[in-house]
Amino acid sequence: MINLNTFQIRIIKFYILPIIFFSLILSLIINFQLMKFFSNDIEFNNKVETIKEIQRKNIVVNGVELKKWTTLTETQKDFFLNNEKEKLEDKEKFKIKYKYEIIKDKINDDNINEQYNFIIFIKTMFQGFFFSLFSLILLFLLPRFSLYKFYKDYYLTKLKPLEKFINLPFFLDSLTSSTNNVENKKIFIDKFLKYDEENKFYLYKTNSITQKNVYEKNIKDIENYLNLQNLKITQKDLIIKIEEKKIKKTVNFNKNDYKENLLFLGEREHSKKIYLNILGLKHTIIIGESGSGKSVFIQNILLSIFKNLNLYEKIYLVDFKLVEMSRYKNKNEKIEVISGINQFTQKVKEIEKIMWDRYKYMEQNNLTTFNGNGILVFIDEFRSLENNSLEKEEKKEMIKSLIELLQKRRRRKIFLIFRGQKRDTRNINSSIVSNIMNRIILKTSNNDNITKIGGNREELENNGISINEIKNFNRGRLFYKDGDSGENFLIQSPFFNVEDEEHSNFMFSLITDLKEYKEKEKENKENYEKEIEKLNDEFVENLKIEMDKIENLTEVYNKILEQLKKDYLEKWNNNKEDKTIKSKMLNFKKQLNIEEQKKDIDNLLNLKEKFLEI
């Protein structure tokens, strides 16, 4: 049995069979008309109609009119036919009887239009080898040519690219169906409706208003199957729409994207670049699991900050693990890297004092917004704020100061950015989160993260995004949400690679003298290489010493072994009659043979001691 997929069945039913049928009909019509020109002298049975007799009514004979029908003589019949034929049309006076004869006749120019029919066509086609061959070739070629044109001009360009889309519902069914629920259950498989070439989307008919969830749950498998990326799935009533998002999956780093007075987040749909006013930053929380591109996104934010370093009085980079921020240590007097919780607690108190000093300054000068430079506090892995070695009261005071900064920072140009993996009370105080308006979420499988940072299912869908989509974000994809203005964007962050020399040089050129930085990096690299070379030399020297030791031990081992064998033979010969000693000697010999295979000098020395005891 031939196993045809649904795409093949669709092609056969709706394209191949109709094309063959109509092309055969067309071929027959063309053949029929062509054979007309070759049908001369084809015999056919011609049915000839002749007048057998003519009867006339109301004939007057001897002055009397006869009422009955009277048959005319041959002479009378010929007279009427030749001279008064029009009178024969009077049905009341004349009655004509016909006779029919079949005679052999031939097709000619005079009768071809009347006599040419399908039977004559068949006779013409098979009257000779040439005509029959020509007709058969024509019958074969036209359908073949039609199929070839369909294959080349339509199938390859229009239909073939749709094969996997037409088969997608069956592929999806194979992913979601189970052997337990197939029996005694009518399964409805979505149907492919059409591809909108202008707007580049695919439509499917389903029977479930929640079918979108099934597609989103299997989005990665669907993307791999269709060999597409960045798919967007929406549903209206019972129609599923699949399309590729107009947002790039990757955005390359370009130093020209980092501008004065602006913070560059990345690109949204249609490659539109998204910037925030760096002078009007708001407190921000960034959430994303490991591998989501959080670190790359943070480096991009810092690039914009460093590009506008002149707008800041101080930048505090808090990194309790000293992983991401340690590279910026001692690079610029405006940048301070904090790694200890006690150091951070003290710094929060200092910033809180600065905030109140600015508030007094603004009151004295009747200012609504502080007119000096800003202060930025960037806290990496905020879970350390809750999980640390601080005493309970110390931690309480630190959290209180942070909340104070968050609540009263407006117009004082003090900005806080928090980054972490989970937004729950075990990792960050809920009062801190409630005072943060800007929220950014990258890929995360945690539903609490999604609903608390991105929004609930309904809010997300109103913004053209879903929970499953966030769970399947590619690296560097993020959803930005401004709690004040209500603005939100789906953004792809550029890929900044701090290991790339060009990227790294650009970043450090913003915060330090690049020439001095390169010289120091070169010096560090040379010192590193020297240290490695020194360690390698030490390793080789130690290896040689160990090898010498091994050679000496082997020599010692062989000498002890040879001496033991000699002593064994001597003692064996001297104690042949003593059965007890002989038994011990045989046991010793077995152990010695085993040891000779192992070549362990410690075991050999133990055997030597045992031998002396025999």
NUPA-55977 format. One line per 5 residues: for each residue x, y, z of C-alpha. Coordinates in Angstrom, 3 decimals, padded with zeros to 6 digits, m for minus. Example, Ala and Ser with C-alpha at 12.3 -4.5 7.8 and 13.67 -1.06 7.14 Angstrom:
<sites>
012.300 m004.500 007.800; 013.670 m001.060 007.140
</sites>
This chain:
<sites>
000.000 000.000 000.000; 001.349 003.417 m000.960; 001.736 005.694 002.019; 000.803 009.160 000.758; 001.004 012.193 002.999
m001.723 014.788 002.955; 000.275 017.114 000.706; 000.603 014.431 m001.983; m003.095 013.591 m001.755; m003.938 017.279 m002.136
m001.721 017.574 m005.227; m003.190 014.440 m006.832; m006.837 015.290 m006.074; m006.916 018.981 m006.807; m004.203 019.415 m009.400
m002.881 016.316 m011.206; m006.169 014.501 m011.844; m008.035 017.626 m013.062; m005.075 018.605 m015.264; m004.942 015.131 m016.851
m008.709 015.062 m017.359; m009.034 018.486 m018.980; m005.860 018.141 m021.038; m007.113 014.804 m022.421; m010.439 016.389 m023.333
m008.621 019.286 m024.995; m006.328 016.857 m026.789; m009.310 014.916 m028.134; m010.981 018.111 m029.344; m007.829 019.225 m031.142
m007.375 015.747 m032.607; m010.984 015.686 m033.708; m010.598 018.950 m035.602; m007.242 018.029 m037.116; m008.465 014.685 m038.489
m011.117 016.582 m040.416; m008.459 017.630 m042.899; m007.354 014.033 m043.503; m010.771 012.364 m043.779; m011.326 012.623 m047.584
m012.331 009.330 m049.248; m013.256 007.772 m045.930; m016.246 005.542 m046.587; m019.335 005.800 m044.496; m022.883 004.431 m044.593
m025.089 007.204 m045.903; m028.765 007.045 m045.019; m030.670 008.370 m048.044; m034.270 009.520 m047.787; m036.525 009.271 m050.924
m040.293 009.824 m051.572; m042.003 006.504 m051.854; m045.518 007.825 m052.693; m047.700 010.898 m052.505; m051.339 010.784 m051.558
m053.858 013.488 m052.299; m057.264 014.254 m050.837; m060.393 015.910 m052.353; m059.657 014.992 m055.977; m062.507 015.825 m058.395
m063.386 012.921 m060.716; m066.278 013.304 m063.250; m067.449 016.380 m061.403; m067.493 014.577 m058.070; m065.010 015.466 m055.242
m063.594 012.361 m053.607; m063.163 012.650 m049.809; m060.658 009.818 m049.366; m056.852 009.762 m049.853; m055.795 008.770 m053.335
m052.251 007.698 m054.320; m050.818 009.669 m057.213; m049.403 007.911 m060.205; m045.695 008.188 m060.981; m046.461 010.733 m063.713
m048.549 012.832 m061.291; m045.928 012.516 m058.578; m043.179 013.729 m060.894; m045.377 016.589 m062.053; m045.919 017.894 m058.513
m042.285 017.410 m057.549; m041.015 019.227 m060.580; m043.673 021.898 m061.097; m045.838 022.409 m058.020; m043.672 021.281 m055.156
m044.897 024.075 m052.905; m048.405 022.630 m052.980; m047.074 019.450 m051.364; m046.550 021.439 m048.186; m050.298 021.598 m047.655
m050.691 018.846 m045.113; m054.491 018.814 m045.395; m054.428 017.952 m049.094; m051.197 015.992 m049.477; m049.621 013.170 m047.501
m046.051 012.115 m048.326; m044.577 008.726 m047.438; m040.815 008.275 m047.418; m038.466 005.322 m047.768; m034.882 005.068 m046.453
m031.884 003.395 m048.033; m028.339 002.809 m046.764; m025.737 003.366 m049.414; m021.962 003.460 m049.333; m020.568 006.958 m049.733
m017.277 008.816 m049.247; m016.401 011.986 m047.306; m015.712 014.934 m049.565; m015.629 018.694 m049.331; m019.324 018.935 m049.994
m020.547 016.659 m047.257; m017.786 016.830 m044.636; m019.550 019.392 m042.421; m022.698 017.283 m042.384; m021.251 013.822 m042.225
m018.053 014.241 m040.068; m018.574 012.730 m036.627; m016.740 010.783 m033.963; m016.962 007.504 m035.876; m015.419 009.134 m038.957
m012.739 010.646 m036.673; m011.840 007.191 m035.331; m011.759 005.721 m038.833; m009.548 008.578 m040.035; m007.226 008.193 m037.087
m006.691 004.501 m037.763; m006.813 004.545 m041.559; m003.010 004.533 m041.668; 000.043 004.151 m039.500; 001.008 007.820 m039.749
m002.396 009.140 m038.663; m002.716 006.700 m035.774; 000.822 007.449 m034.532; 000.298 011.181 m034.855; m002.977 011.056 m032.929
m001.578 008.899 m030.153; 001.451 011.161 m029.756; m000.794 014.195 m029.607; m003.017 012.534 m027.022; 000.035 011.754 m024.912
001.991 014.973 m025.376; m000.631 017.503 m024.393; m001.315 016.058 m020.895; 002.402 015.524 m020.423; 003.179 019.087 m021.468
000.408 020.395 m019.177; 001.813 018.438 m016.230; 005.331 019.648 m017.000; 004.198 023.290 m017.116; 002.286 022.805 m013.880
005.342 021.220 m012.224; 007.823 023.831 m013.415; 005.799 027.042 m013.277; 003.437 026.396 m010.375; 004.294 023.340 m008.298
007.960 024.189 m007.680; 007.341 027.887 m007.055; 003.941 027.927 m005.344; 002.998 024.514 m003.983; 006.225 022.767 m003.016
007.194 025.502 m000.492; 003.825 024.867 001.205; 004.346 021.108 001.639; 005.413 021.226 005.274; 002.776 023.835 006.104
000.050 021.616 004.637; 001.412 018.633 006.591; 001.990 020.647 009.789; m001.322 019.666 011.480; m000.441 015.978 011.030
003.053 016.590 012.409; 001.548 018.455 015.357; m000.937 015.640 015.925; 001.932 013.127 016.053; 003.550 015.232 018.793
000.455 015.645 020.920; m001.513 012.395 020.430; m001.068 009.383 022.698; m001.995 005.747 022.223; m004.223 005.883 025.294
m006.784 008.309 023.973; m006.828 007.451 020.257; m009.203 004.486 020.502; m012.938 005.172 020.343; m012.327 008.847 019.764
m012.813 010.883 016.617; m009.703 012.986 016.162; m010.019 016.362 014.456; m006.866 017.472 012.688; m006.510 021.146 011.776
m006.793 021.945 008.082; m004.488 024.163 006.078; m006.559 026.925 004.461; m004.259 029.224 002.540; m001.033 031.170 002.366
m001.380 034.934 002.130; 001.499 035.802 m000.179; 001.160 039.545 000.258; 001.177 039.590 004.071; 003.262 036.396 004.502
001.096 034.370 006.861; m000.482 030.895 006.916; m004.053 030.119 007.976; m005.427 026.920 009.518; m008.962 025.891 010.428
m009.337 024.282 013.853; m012.250 023.206 016.029; m010.936 024.473 019.373; m010.764 028.055 020.634; m007.718 027.101 022.745
m005.755 025.386 019.954; m003.248 028.260 019.956; m001.851 026.916 023.241; m000.957 023.616 021.573; 000.955 025.416 018.821
002.776 027.659 021.306; 003.678 024.729 023.557; 005.357 023.002 020.596; 006.757 026.165 019.011; 010.371 024.920 018.965
009.419 021.640 017.263; 007.267 023.550 014.770; 010.121 025.968 013.963; 012.526 023.053 013.441; 009.995 021.182 011.282
009.223 024.212 009.089; 012.855 025.351 009.120; 011.713 028.803 010.214; 012.569 030.941 013.194; 010.888 033.613 015.219
007.323 032.397 014.592; 004.291 034.260 015.873; 001.044 032.343 016.446; m002.336 034.053 016.888; m005.903 032.784 016.918
m009.187 034.482 016.051; m012.264 032.355 016.612; m011.404 029.005 014.954; m008.693 030.328 012.646; m005.007 029.872 013.548
m002.540 032.266 011.940; 001.180 031.506 011.734; 003.672 034.124 010.622; 007.286 035.091 011.133; 007.794 038.026 013.434
009.176 041.126 011.832; 011.770 041.322 014.592; 015.285 040.019 014.000; 016.463 036.949 015.872; 019.939 038.440 016.253
021.171 042.033 016.141; 024.848 042.647 015.465; 026.861 045.023 017.611; 027.387 048.449 016.047; 029.180 051.142 018.038
027.280 053.837 016.108; 024.071 052.742 017.868; 025.329 054.184 021.180; 024.540 057.890 021.260; 024.805 060.831 023.600
021.909 061.388 026.030; 020.291 058.094 024.944; 020.217 054.556 026.297; 020.086 051.959 023.513; 017.975 048.860 024.294
017.982 047.099 020.912; 015.703 046.689 017.893; 011.977 045.990 017.741; 009.891 044.967 014.709; 010.939 046.274 011.280
014.468 046.937 012.673; 013.271 050.026 014.543; 015.844 051.020 017.181; 014.555 051.655 020.717; 016.160 054.399 022.814
015.366 055.747 026.274; 016.171 059.244 027.464; 019.180 058.671 029.692; 018.433 061.890 031.611; 014.976 060.578 032.532
015.801 057.027 033.528; 013.518 055.188 035.936; 014.251 052.464 038.433; 014.415 049.174 036.534; 014.286 045.479 037.345
015.678 042.929 034.871; 014.676 039.260 035.166; 015.987 036.307 033.160; 017.186 032.769 033.702; 020.706 031.497 032.969
021.405 031.437 029.238; 018.745 034.051 028.422; 021.314 036.680 027.368; 021.031 038.693 030.571; 024.762 039.364 030.801
025.018 040.506 027.175; 022.038 042.831 027.675; 023.618 044.302 030.828; 026.847 045.041 028.938; 024.774 046.885 026.322
023.129 049.017 028.984; 026.529 049.793 030.501; 027.848 050.800 027.068; 025.190 053.514 026.819; 025.892 054.564 030.422
029.641 054.756 029.774; 029.007 056.664 026.529; 027.328 059.303 028.722; 029.719 059.140 031.649; 029.846 062.953 031.753
026.188 062.961 032.921; 026.987 060.977 036.081; 028.533 061.990 039.342; 029.096 058.377 040.355; 028.287 054.874 039.063
028.186 052.043 041.605; 028.427 048.547 040.133; 027.379 046.072 042.826; 028.584 042.534 042.117; 028.727 040.297 045.192
030.244 037.426 043.167; 032.697 039.658 041.282; 031.824 037.966 037.986; 030.378 040.588 035.627; 031.607 043.871 037.094
035.150 043.096 038.234; 036.540 044.059 034.797; 035.557 047.679 035.479; 037.396 047.902 038.781; 039.902 050.784 038.951
039.174 051.811 035.362; 037.627 055.215 036.066; 037.291 057.400 039.144; 033.542 057.734 038.527; 033.026 053.961 038.529
033.158 052.080 041.823; 032.795 048.295 042.018; 031.263 047.009 045.259; 031.576 043.334 046.172; 030.884 043.114 049.950
027.453 043.282 051.565; 028.736 045.448 054.418; 030.385 047.815 051.940; 027.110 047.996 050.018; 025.088 048.699 053.190
027.380 051.580 054.047; 027.178 052.917 050.495; 023.343 052.860 050.552; 023.412 055.039 053.680; 025.781 057.487 051.977
023.569 057.680 048.870; 020.508 058.181 051.063; 022.263 061.149 052.717; 023.157 062.535 049.268; 019.482 062.258 048.308
018.394 064.362 051.283; 021.176 066.884 050.620; 019.923 067.246 047.066; 016.396 067.666 048.311; 017.500 070.560 050.582
019.486 072.110 047.720; 016.440 071.958 045.445; 014.252 073.593 048.113; 016.747 076.393 048.694; 017.067 077.091 044.963
013.375 076.580 044.169; 014.150 073.714 041.764; 011.734 070.995 040.719; 014.529 068.805 039.300; 018.109 068.529 040.513
020.353 070.310 038.033; 023.541 068.338 038.706; 024.810 064.968 037.516; 023.097 061.703 038.297; 024.009 058.709 040.434
023.478 055.177 039.149; 023.423 052.080 041.356; 023.530 048.817 039.400; 022.871 045.738 041.564; 023.822 042.441 039.937
022.155 039.261 041.337; 019.843 041.023 043.784; 019.168 037.759 045.691; 022.218 038.624 047.819; 020.193 041.478 049.318
017.978 038.855 051.008; 020.522 036.040 051.413; 023.584 037.437 053.168; 025.495 037.510 056.442; 023.904 040.716 057.777
022.199 040.731 061.127; 018.431 040.936 060.993; 018.324 044.609 062.043; 021.125 045.577 059.671; 019.337 043.966 056.755
016.077 045.621 057.756; 017.768 049.056 057.788; 019.430 048.424 054.433; 016.101 047.402 052.810; 014.409 050.422 054.366
017.055 052.749 052.909; 016.681 051.159 049.476; 012.892 051.637 049.578; 013.447 055.239 050.647; 015.713 055.786 047.630
013.190 054.160 045.316; 010.276 056.213 046.581; 011.939 059.624 046.747; 014.421 059.493 043.889; 012.165 061.320 041.437
013.805 064.514 040.180; 016.886 063.912 042.347; 018.648 061.964 039.571; 019.373 058.840 041.593; 018.654 055.676 039.604
018.693 052.031 040.666; 018.818 048.986 038.368; 018.292 045.478 039.758; 019.183 042.276 037.941; 018.366 038.699 038.962
016.867 035.334 038.047; 013.747 035.090 040.204; 011.336 037.708 041.453; 010.022 036.169 044.648; 010.170 037.192 048.316
013.039 034.784 048.981; 015.171 036.718 046.485; 013.953 040.326 046.658; 011.713 042.265 049.020; 008.207 042.785 047.553
008.211 046.457 048.682; 011.320 047.048 046.549; 009.667 045.533 043.475; 006.424 047.474 043.954; 008.373 050.759 043.723
010.070 049.853 040.415; 008.186 051.054 037.343; 010.408 049.864 034.473; 010.377 046.106 034.066; 012.346 043.980 031.631
011.936 040.236 031.274; 014.101 037.883 029.234; 013.612 034.129 028.788; 012.311 032.452 031.948; 010.313 029.301 032.633
009.049 030.661 035.965; 005.357 031.642 035.704; 005.617 033.933 038.737; 008.433 035.868 037.051; 006.338 036.282 033.910
003.101 037.420 035.573; 004.765 039.748 038.123; 007.174 041.364 035.650; 005.547 041.002 032.219; 001.884 040.809 033.228
m000.860 038.183 033.337; m001.976 036.165 030.297; m004.623 038.688 029.206; m002.275 041.680 029.533; 000.445 039.913 027.570
m001.936 038.864 024.777; m003.192 042.446 024.505; 000.444 043.378 023.885; 000.828 040.692 021.215; 002.842 038.239 023.285
002.136 035.088 025.296; 003.486 033.278 028.354; 004.721 030.372 026.220; 006.528 032.794 023.926; 008.454 034.289 026.848
009.357 030.772 027.989; 010.808 030.149 024.517; 012.551 033.508 023.985; 015.792 033.205 022.021; 018.981 034.555 023.556
018.877 038.346 023.946; 015.091 038.644 023.317; 013.318 040.765 025.937; 009.965 042.334 026.751; 010.197 045.918 028.011
007.347 047.413 030.027; 007.107 050.997 031.326; 004.702 051.036 034.276; 004.304 054.828 034.130; 003.610 055.473 030.455
002.244 052.030 029.598; 004.726 051.699 026.723; 005.914 048.182 025.975; 008.177 046.699 023.320; 009.367 043.303 022.195
013.084 043.883 021.636; 016.122 041.988 020.388; 019.227 043.132 022.233; 022.451 043.491 020.194; 025.132 040.880 020.731
027.986 042.568 022.561; 030.869 040.170 023.161; 033.292 041.425 025.783; 035.769 038.751 024.617; 035.831 040.301 021.134
038.772 042.712 020.845; 036.861 045.295 018.788; 033.897 045.257 021.192; 036.117 045.318 024.274; 038.288 048.165 022.955
035.206 050.274 022.256; 033.835 049.761 025.766; 037.085 050.508 027.590; 037.787 053.491 025.349; 034.709 055.085 026.959
035.922 054.768 030.553; 039.718 054.812 030.363; 042.623 055.869 028.195; 042.606 053.245 025.435; 046.368 053.396 024.839
047.067 052.906 028.529; 044.456 050.135 028.675; 046.014 048.272 025.729; 049.525 048.589 027.199; 048.300 047.219 030.510
046.447 044.400 028.796; 049.601 043.569 026.825; 051.658 043.600 030.020; 049.117 041.348 031.766; 049.146 038.980 028.821
052.953 038.812 028.791; 053.032 038.207 032.565; 050.429 035.485 032.158; 052.412 033.800 029.388; 055.618 033.980 031.469
053.832 032.460 034.461; 052.476 029.647 032.271; 055.950 029.044 030.821; 057.434 028.931 034.312; 054.792 026.464 035.477
055.441 024.310 032.403; 059.196 024.298 033.101; 058.593 023.314 036.724; 056.238 020.578 035.649; 058.775 019.141 033.164
061.564 019.248 035.777; 059.416 017.519 038.376; 058.399 014.935 035.794; 062.054 014.155 035.056; 062.795 013.707 038.773
059.844 011.377 039.141; 060.954 009.383 036.102; 064.450 009.013 037.570; 062.903 007.800 040.782; 060.869 005.247 038.871
063.992 003.990 037.055; 065.903 003.637 040.357; 062.991 001.815 041.986; 062.804 m000.612 039.059; 066.476 m001.441 039.433
066.095 m002.007 043.188; 062.991 m004.115 042.631; 064.763 m006.397 040.153; 067.723 m006.926 042.498; 065.499 m007.874 045.447
063.469 m010.208 043.223; 066.558 m012.024 041.919; 067.973 m012.429 045.409; 064.686 m013.814 046.703; 064.606 m016.397 043.936
068.149 m017.535 044.773; 067.350 m017.722 048.486; 064.209 m019.678 047.707; 066.095 m022.348 045.699; 068.750 m022.684 048.360
066.224 m023.092 051.177; 064.136 m025.497 049.090; 067.143 m027.765 048.481; 068.132 m027.667 052.126; 064.633 m028.577 053.436
063.340 m031.192 050.995; 062.474 m033.652 053.751; 060.616 m031.186 055.993; 057.012 m031.274 054.797; 055.875 m028.269 056.874
058.588 m026.011 055.505; 058.037 m027.407 052.027; 054.302 m026.497 052.179; 055.124 m022.940 053.285; 057.724 m022.696 050.544
055.183 m023.709 047.872; 052.715 m021.095 049.148; 055.476 m018.475 049.099; 056.342 m019.415 045.505; 052.735 m018.752 044.410
052.737 m015.327 046.085; 056.095 m014.498 044.522; 054.802 m015.355 041.036; 051.783 m013.129 041.566; 053.958 m010.287 042.809
056.251 m010.626 039.825; 053.264 m009.669 037.648; 052.278 m006.670 039.808; 055.789 m005.267 040.310; 054.968 m003.494 043.581
058.152 m002.958 045.636; 056.260 m002.582 048.934; 054.570 m005.966 048.474; 057.905 m007.480 047.493; 059.523 m006.233 050.693
056.639 m007.714 052.721; 057.187 m011.042 050.962; 060.866 m010.876 051.815; 060.007 m010.489 055.509; 057.627 m013.469 055.305
060.330 m015.526 053.615; 062.759 m014.848 056.438; 060.128 m016.124 058.916; 059.889 m019.552 057.161
</sites>
